[in-house]
Amino acid sequence: MKIKVNSVWYECPEDCGDRTLTEWLREDLGLTGTKIGCGIGVCGSCTVLIDKDAKRSCLLKLKDVQGKNITTIEGIADVDGTLHPLQQAFVDCGAIQCGFCTPGMVLSALALLLKNHHPNRDDIRKALKGNLCRCTGYQQIIDAVERASRIMYPRTITNDTK
């Protein structure tokens, strides 16, 4: 069984198909940015992108993601270590404190921005409703997603929009 993680294909033995994606990412691949929170898909700390959609990795078995493209928090920064604009916006807006929820928040927000380049605050709240944070109060997180949207997808002014 083959699974693509952060642009690299991995071969998994068929007898590992019932392992959770979270367990495999953390224990076998050393990608510990994917957190284990509740283990029942409620907190969002285990969120990864699967074919650009935000999914809870604790609810998925390896056999469920065979042939899929998975992106973890480790896979969105540049290879030189430069943070992704969304990660940088989280830093700049003070949207991280303890950091436990941050990878899941960032990936849920990225899934939104890939589909909706200019979400409003309600769109952002809806996209992040499955990600729990006990530290920041969410306003800084929403601010960060708005900031990242402006950086990643700048609006161009034309004669029609002046």
C-alpha positions in Angstrom: 0.0 0.0 0.0 1.4 3.4 -1.0 0.8 6.7 0.7 2.2 10.1 -0.3 3.1 12.3 2.6 4.6 15.8 2.1 5.4 15.0 -1.5 7.2 11.7 -0.7 5.7 8.3 -1.4 5.9 5.7 1.3 5.3 1.9 1.1 3.3 0.4 4.0 2.8 -3.3 4.6 -0.8 -4.4 4.0 -1.0 -5.7 7.6 -0.6 -2.1 8.8 -3.9 -1.0 7.2 -5.8 -0.8 10.5 -3.3 1.5 12.2 -4.4 5.1 12.6 -2.9 7.7 10.3 -1.9 9.7 13.4 0.0 6.8 14.9 1.8 6.1 11.6 2.7 9.7 11.0 4.1 10.2 14.5 5.7 6.9 15.2 6.9 5.7 11.9 7.6 8.9 10.0 8.5 11.1 13.0 6.1 13.8 12.0 5.1 14.8 15.5 3.5 18.1 14.4 0.3 16.0 14.0 -0.9 15.9 17.6 -2.9 13.3 19.5 -5.6 15.1 21.5 -8.9 13.5 22.1 -8.4 10.5 19.7 -12.1 10.7 18.7 -12.1 13.4 16.1 -13.4 16.2 18.2 -10.5 18.5 19.1 -8.9 18.9 15.6 -5.3 18.7 16.9 -4.6 15.8 14.5 -5.9 17.6 11.4 -3.9 17.0 8.2 -4.8 17.7 4.6 -5.8 14.8 2.5 -6.0 15.8 -1.2 -6.3 19.4 0.1 -9.2 18.7 2.4 -8.9 19.0 6.2 -9.4 15.6 7.8 -9.0 14.2 11.3 -6.1 11.7 11.1 -7.1 10.0 14.4 -10.3 8.8 12.6 -8.5 7.4 9.5 -6.9 4.1 9.1 -3.9 3.7 6.7 -6.1 1.6 4.4 -8.4 4.7 4.1 -5.7 6.9 2.7 -4.0 4.5 0.3 -2.9 6.3 -2.8 -3.9 9.7 -1.3 -1.8 12.9 -1.0 -1.3 13.8 2.7 0.1 17.1 3.9 1.2 17.6 7.5 2.3 20.8 9.2 5.9 19.8 8.4 5.1 19.8 4.7 3.9 23.4 4.2 7.1 25.4 5.1 9.7 25.9 2.4 12.6 23.4 2.3 14.9 26.2 3.6 12.8 26.5 6.7 11.0 29.7 5.7 7.5 29.5 7.2 4.5 29.3 5.0 2.6 32.6 4.9 -0.1 31.1 7.0 2.3 30.0 9.6 4.0 33.4 9.6 0.6 35.1 10.0 -0.1 33.0 13.1 3.2 34.2 14.6 2.7 37.8 13.6 -0.9 38.0 14.9 -0.1 36.2 18.2 -2.3 33.3 17.3 -0.1 30.8 19.1 0.4 30.3 22.7 0.9 26.8 23.9 1.0 25.7 20.3 -0.7 22.3 20.7 -3.7 23.2 18.5 -1.7 25.3 16.1 -0.8 22.6 13.5 -4.5 21.5 13.2 -5.6 25.2 13.1 -3.1 26.1 10.4 -4.0 23.1 8.2 -7.8 23.7 8.6 -7.2 27.3 7.6 -5.1 26.3 4.7 -7.8 24.0 3.4 -10.2 26.9 3.6 -7.8 29.3 1.8 -7.2 26.8 -1.0 -10.9 26.8 -1.8 -11.8 30.4 -0.8 -9.0 32.9 -1.3 -10.9 35.7 0.4 -13.0 34.3 3.2 -14.9 36.6 5.6 -14.7 36.2 9.4 -17.8 34.0 9.4 -16.3 31.7 6.8 -13.1 31.4 8.8 -15.1 30.6 12.0 -17.0 27.9 10.2 -13.9 26.4 8.8 -12.2 26.3 12.2 -15.2 25.2 14.3 -13.8 21.7 14.7 -10.5 22.9 16.1 -10.4 23.6 19.8 -8.0 26.1 21.4 -7.9 26.8 25.1 -5.3 29.7 25.0 -5.9 32.4 22.4 -9.6 33.1 22.4 -9.8 32.5 18.6 -9.7 36.3 17.6 -6.0 36.2 16.9 -6.4 33.0 14.9 -9.1 34.6 12.8 -7.0 37.7 12.4 -4.1 35.5 11.2 -6.2 33.7 8.6 -7.4 37.0 7.3 -3.8 38.3 7.1 -2.6 35.2 5.3 -5.4 35.5 2.8 -4.3 39.0 1.9 -0.7 37.9 1.6 -1.3 34.7 -0.3 -3.9 36.1 -2.6 -3.5 39.8 -3.0 -6.5 41.5 -4.7 -5.7 43.5 -7.8 -7.4 46.8 -8.4 -8.8 47.2 -11.8 -10.8 50.1 -13.3 -13.9 48.0 -12.7 -13.3 47.7 -8.9 -12.2 51.2 -8.1 
